[in-house]
Amino acid sequence: MVLQITYRNQFCKIVPPPLVSHVIPEYVVPHAPTISQAVATKSYKGVRPQFSCTSARVHDQKVRQSCGAGFTKPGEDDWSRSESPRWRATVTTPASPQPFEISSPTPKYLIKRTSTKFARTENRKMSQDRSPAYCPTSPNSLKDINNSLNTTGFRNHNTNFLDHNCNCFNTYNTYCGNVSNTTVINDRSEILTWLSPLKPDLRHYNIQTRRIDSVGEWLLGTEQFRSWRSGGCRDESQKATIFCSGNPGVGKTYIR
Amino acid sequence: MVIDTLADGANEAGEQDVAVACFYFDFADQQEQSAASMLSTLLKQIVSGLEPIPEEIVDVFQKQKKIIGGRRLQLLEIEKILGSLSSLRRTFLCLDALDECAAADRAKILFSLGNIIRMSPTTRVFITGRSHVSCEVEKHHLGGVASVSISPQKSDIIRYIQRRLAEDPTPNEMDKRLEAEIEMRIPEAASET
């Protein structure tokens, strides 16, 4: 089932979330979930989720959808009756126009039923108040949601949500900056760690401290070492490799 | 393993831009010391000496970052980048205890080193290891291999013992006679083996 609506003069499609194919273990939440468990900073299929919510349980379906993420209990809209063991986390991604859904491995028939109901709820809400609910989100439209929440006084009659959830929008707002493609990589250490997480400098330091001065220095004076070392500078005919062989413990590692 | 000599010596000689990278193999770490992880560690050390980080690496990083949250480079890619970066500066690659590396990885590593030297003939490679891997090293040519056999020199042993005795945490339990005996017997025993 595909719903089509118009929101702010933009033509939007609402596609029921894809189901079992999008199971990401990190998002499977077997027990009563809070939004904090949906912190959607991990990318999925190369796509980074648009926002992250860091705290609180979102009690209102509309808000859940507005933030673009939330947990829905299969077959039920009401959080307070929270006995069902399975929950689904939904996450909206900026790159794809449709929300995708991450579900815990619920039996298929259950998912099906839920998603239909979910979509139906969607439909009703859209037609009722034209709320920006679960439509494809751009950073702007999410900001609008935030604003409209302020103006409609929604926050006042839903203090429970607010108390826990003020971080939600803050995080979202800061996150927005990172979503853009203009992110500048100025973090050298991030690149270096990506290249390799190993730390040979530690091992080297360890050896350095245990080394005893001038032990093994004779090697540095040998003709082989000197020509190897100076080679390559002017004269490429020199041997490029020097191999120091010896039994364990003769001090190969500890040459200065 | 000569790293300090190479790095410090370069400064004294007024040589510019010397890159030194090292890797210590360890039996206990064979799992994480694969050919790719070893070469990428060398690459990391060479890149860390460059300011700014070469564009080609930043580009690749940007691309890989989006895949599974930071997909790492593969052996061939690392090899290519290492080869091109090594030709920019005089580069020393030092590998300790090559024999402690898993045999399959060893072959890959030597093969890659050969390629790097071919791309950048000024690269110098320093390898230590037990003698049984020397034929493997020579087989891969690596731009010509000079072999040096390391055996304990008597003077080294004496110097080592003297130093250790000087650092003795319980000097009261040592007397001159014992000290002299240690300094005589141990180097003798070592030279017999």
HADDOCK unambig.tbl for C-alpha pairs under 7 A between the chains (distance, minus, plus):
assign (segid A and resid 43 and name CA) (segid B and resid 69 and name CA) 6.27 0.50 0.50
assign (segid A and resid 45 and name CA) (segid B and resid 67 and name CA) 6.96 0.50 0.50
assign (segid A and resid 45 and name CA) (segid B and resid 68 and name CA) 6.92 0.50 0.50
assign (segid A and resid 46 and name CA) (segid B and resid 66 and name CA) 4.85 0.50 0.50
assign (segid A and resid 46 and name CA) (segid B and resid 67 and name CA) 4.97 0.50 0.50
assign (segid A and resid 46 and name CA) (segid B and resid 68 and name CA) 6.43 0.50 0.50
assign (segid A and resid 191 and name CA) (segid B and resid 61 and name CA) 6.83 0.50 0.50
assign (segid A and resid 192 and name CA) (segid B and resid 44 and name CA) 5.75 0.50 0.50
assign (segid A and resid 194 and name CA) (segid B and resid 72 and name CA) 6.91 0.50 0.50
assign (segid A and resid 195 and name CA) (segid B and resid 40 and name CA) 5.87 0.50 0.50
assign (segid A and resid 195 and name CA) (segid B and resid 44 and name CA) 5.77 0.50 0.50
assign (segid A and resid 195 and name CA) (segid B and resid 72 and name CA) 6.89 0.50 0.50
assign (segid A and resid 196 and name CA) (segid B and resid 37 and name CA) 6.68 0.50 0.50
assign (segid A and resid 196 and name CA) (segid B and resid 40 and name CA) 5.62 0.50 0.50
assign (segid A and resid 196 and name CA) (segid B and resid 41 and name CA) 5.19 0.50 0.50
assign (segid A and resid 196 and name CA) (segid B and resid 44 and name CA) 6.30 0.50 0.50
assign (segid A and resid 198 and name CA) (segid B and resid 41 and name CA) 6.46 0.50 0.50
assign (segid A and resid 200 and name CA) (segid B and resid 23 and name CA) 5.97 0.50 0.50
assign (segid A and resid 200 and name CA) (segid B and resid 24 and name CA) 6.84 0.50 0.50
assign (segid A and resid 212 and name CA) (segid B and resid 160 and name CA) 6.72 0.50 0.50
assign (segid A and resid 215 and name CA) (segid B and resid 156 and name CA) 5.06 0.50 0.50
assign (segid A and resid 215 and name CA) (segid B and resid 160 and name CA) 6.99 0.50 0.50
assign (segid A and resid 216 and name CA) (segid B and resid 156 and name CA) 6.41 0.50 0.50
assign (segid A and resid 224 and name CA) (segid B and resid 146 and name CA) 6.75 0.50 0.50
assign (segid A and resid 232 and name CA) (segid B and resid 121 and name CA) 6.88 0.50 0.50
assign (segid A and resid 232 and name CA) (segid B and resid 122 and name CA) 4.19 0.50 0.50
assign (segid A and resid 232 and name CA) (segid B and resid 123 and name CA) 6.89 0.50 0.50
assign (segid A and resid 233 and name CA) (segid B and resid 122 and name CA) 6.59 0.50 0.50
assign (segid A and resid 236 and name CA) (segid B and resid 121 and name CA) 6.64 0.50 0.50
assign (segid A and resid 236 and name CA) (segid B and resid 122 and name CA) 6.50 0.50 0.50
assign (segid A and resid 239 and name CA) (segid B and resid 143 and name CA) 5.80 0.50 0.50
assign (segid A and resid 239 and name CA) (segid B and resid 144 and name CA) 4.39 0.50 0.50
assign (segid A and resid 239 and name CA) (segid B and resid 145 and name CA) 5.69 0.50 0.50
assign (segid A and resid 239 and name CA) (segid B and resid 146 and name CA) 6.43 0.50 0.50
assign (segid A and resid 240 and name CA) (segid B and resid 123 and name CA) 6.64 0.50 0.50
assign (segid A and resid 240 and name CA) (segid B and resid 124 and name CA) 4.95 0.50 0.50
assign (segid A and resid 240 and name CA) (segid B and resid 125 and name CA) 6.13 0.50 0.50
assign (segid A and resid 240 and name CA) (segid B and resid 142 and name CA) 6.65 0.50 0.50
assign (segid A and resid 240 and name CA) (segid B and resid 143 and name CA) 4.99 0.50 0.50
assign (segid A and resid 240 and name CA) (segid B and resid 144 and name CA) 5.70 0.50 0.50
assign (segid A and resid 240 and name CA) (segid B and resid 145 and name CA) 6.61 0.50 0.50
assign (segid A and resid 241 and name CA) (segid B and resid 124 and name CA) 5.91 0.50 0.50
assign (segid A and resid 241 and name CA) (segid B and resid 125 and name CA) 4.60 0.50 0.50
assign (segid A and resid 241 and name CA) (segid B and resid 126 and name CA) 5.87 0.50 0.50
assign (segid A and resid 241 and name CA) (segid B and resid 142 and name CA) 6.21 0.50 0.50
assign (segid A and resid 241 and name CA) (segid B and resid 143 and name CA) 6.56 0.50 0.50
assign (segid A and resid 241 and name CA) (segid B and resid 144 and name CA) 6.07 0.50 0.50
assign (segid A and resid 241 and name CA) (segid B and resid 145 and name CA) 4.73 0.50 0.50
assign (segid A and resid 241 and name CA) (segid B and resid 146 and name CA) 6.19 0.50 0.50
assign (segid A and resid 242 and name CA) (segid B and resid 125 and name CA) 6.35 0.50 0.50
assign (segid A and resid 242 and name CA) (segid B and resid 126 and name CA) 5.09 0.50 0.50
assign (segid A and resid 242 and name CA) (segid B and resid 127 and name CA) 6.17 0.50 0.50
assign (segid A and resid 242 and name CA) (segid B and resid 145 and name CA) 5.48 0.50 0.50
assign (segid A and resid 242 and name CA) (segid B and resid 146 and name CA) 4.65 0.50 0.50
assign (segid A and resid 242 and name CA) (segid B and resid 147 and name CA) 5.79 0.50 0.50
assign (segid A and resid 243 and name CA) (segid B and resid 126 and name CA) 6.20 0.50 0.50
assign (segid A and resid 243 and name CA) (segid B and resid 127 and name CA) 4.80 0.50 0.50
assign (segid A and resid 243 and name CA) (segid B and resid 128 and name CA) 5.66 0.50 0.50
assign (segid A and resid 243 and name CA) (segid B and resid 145 and name CA) 6.69 0.50 0.50
assign (segid A and resid 243 and name CA) (segid B and resid 146 and name CA) 6.07 0.50 0.50
assign (segid A and resid 243 and name CA) (segid B and resid 147 and name CA) 4.74 0.50 0.50
assign (segid A and resid 243 and name CA) (segid B and resid 148 and name CA) 6.10 0.50 0.50
assign (segid A and resid 244 and name CA) (segid B and resid 127 and name CA) 6.11 0.50 0.50
assign (segid A and resid 244 and name CA) (segid B and resid 128 and name CA) 4.57 0.50 0.50
assign (segid A and resid 244 and name CA) (segid B and resid 129 and name CA) 6.41 0.50 0.50
assign (segid A and resid 244 and name CA) (segid B and resid 147 and name CA) 5.91 0.50 0.50
assign (segid A and resid 244 and name CA) (segid B and resid 148 and name CA) 4.79 0.50 0.50
assign (segid A and resid 244 and name CA) (segid B and resid 149 and name CA) 5.66 0.50 0.50
assign (segid A and resid 244 and name CA) (segid B and resid 150 and name CA) 6.21 0.50 0.50
assign (segid A and resid 245 and name CA) (segid B and resid 128 and name CA) 5.77 0.50 0.50
assign (segid A and resid 245 and name CA) (segid B and resid 129 and name CA) 5.11 0.50 0.50
assign (segid A and resid 245 and name CA) (segid B and resid 130 and name CA) 5.01 0.50 0.50
assign (segid A and resid 245 and name CA) (segid B and resid 131 and name CA) 4.79 0.50 0.50
assign (segid A and resid 245 and name CA) (segid B and resid 148 and name CA) 6.28 0.50 0.50
assign (segid A and resid 245 and name CA) (segid B and resid 149 and name CA) 4.94 0.50 0.50
assign (segid A and resid 245 and name CA) (segid B and resid 150 and name CA) 5.78 0.50 0.50
assign (segid A and resid 246 and name CA) (segid B and resid 129 and name CA) 6.56 0.50 0.50
assign (segid A and resid 246 and name CA) (segid B and resid 130 and name CA) 4.97 0.50 0.50
assign (segid A and resid 246 and name CA) (segid B and resid 131 and name CA) 5.70 0.50 0.50
assign (segid A and resid 246 and name CA) (segid B and resid 149 and name CA) 5.79 0.50 0.50
assign (segid A and resid 246 and name CA) (segid B and resid 150 and name CA) 4.93 0.50 0.50
assign (segid A and resid 246 and name CA) (segid B and resid 151 and name CA) 6.26 0.50 0.50
assign (segid A and resid 247 and name CA) (segid B and resid 130 and name CA) 5.42 0.50 0.50
assign (segid A and resid 248 and name CA) (segid B and resid 130 and name CA) 6.88 0.50 0.50
assign (segid A and resid 250 and name CA) (segid B and resid 150 and name CA) 6.82 0.50 0.50
assign (segid A and resid 250 and name CA) (segid B and resid 151 and name CA) 5.73 0.50 0.50
assign (segid A and resid 250 and name CA) (segid B and resid 152 and name CA) 5.44 0.50 0.50
assign (segid A and resid 252 and name CA) (segid B and resid 1 and name CA) 6.86 0.50 0.50
assign (segid A and resid 252 and name CA) (segid B and resid 128 and name CA) 6.31 0.50 0.50
assign (segid A and resid 252 and name CA) (segid B and resid 150 and name CA) 6.85 0.50 0.50
assign (segid A and resid 253 and name CA) (segid B and resid 1 and name CA) 4.90 0.50 0.50
assign (segid A and resid 253 and name CA) (segid B and resid 96 and name CA) 6.37 0.50 0.50
assign (segid A and resid 254 and name CA) (segid B and resid 1 and name CA) 5.45 0.50 0.50
assign (segid A and resid 255 and name CA) (segid B and resid 1 and name CA) 4.74 0.50 0.50
assign (segid A and resid 255 and name CA) (segid B and resid 2 and name CA) 5.52 0.50 0.50
assign (segid A and resid 256 and name CA) (segid B and resid 1 and name CA) 5.59 0.50 0.50
assign (segid A and resid 256 and name CA) (segid B and resid 2 and name CA) 4.57 0.50 0.50
assign (segid A and resid 256 and name CA) (segid B and resid 3 and name CA) 6.82 0.50 0.50
assign (segid A and resid 256 and name CA) (segid B and resid 4 and name CA) 6.03 0.50 0.50
assign (segid A and resid 256 and name CA) (segid B and resid 5 and name CA) 5.91 0.50 0.50
